[in-house]
Structure formats: C-alpha cells, structure tokens
Amino acid sequence: METLKNVKCGRTVRVVKMEGGGAVKRRIMDMGITRGVEIFVRKVAPLGDPIEITVRGYELSLRKEDAESILVEPVQTR
C-alpha cells in the first residue's frame, strides 16, 4: 500500500489507514485527515518537505515524517 509521502503532485487519493499512535495520530486526525477522506496533493517542496495538500476544502502542509504514517489508495475516476 502507498503512503501519502510517495504520492505525486496533482493526484487525488483516499485515506485507508493511519499508522502509529499517540499525540501525532491525534493531531493529524484533528486536522481532518481521517479514514475515507479524499486528499489532493497540491505541491511538494523542492527537497520534498513539506507536502501541501487539500483536505476537506482547505490547504494544509504536512511534514514528510507525518505523511509517511498515512496509508492511501488512488481514487477511482468515474
């Protein structure tokens, strides 16, 4: 399964699972990243950190370290 860290710019993915636990997982969930939500990858910084995404209608920047714990799947186009 792919992690959010490895998703290329311009792709939309759906969150399948979040690994890890504790305060980091809770903080990510508080930002609106939960199982089943769709995420659009807007930009990736030149050195790969941070990653700018659109989730639930707002822009959010995530560190690579945090994005690595979010497992995603491609969204099927209809």
Secondary structure, 3 states (H helix, E strand, C coil): CEEHHHCCCCCEEEEEEECCCHHHHHHHHHCCCCCCCEEEEEEECCCCCCEEEEECCEEEEECHHHHCCEEEEECCCC
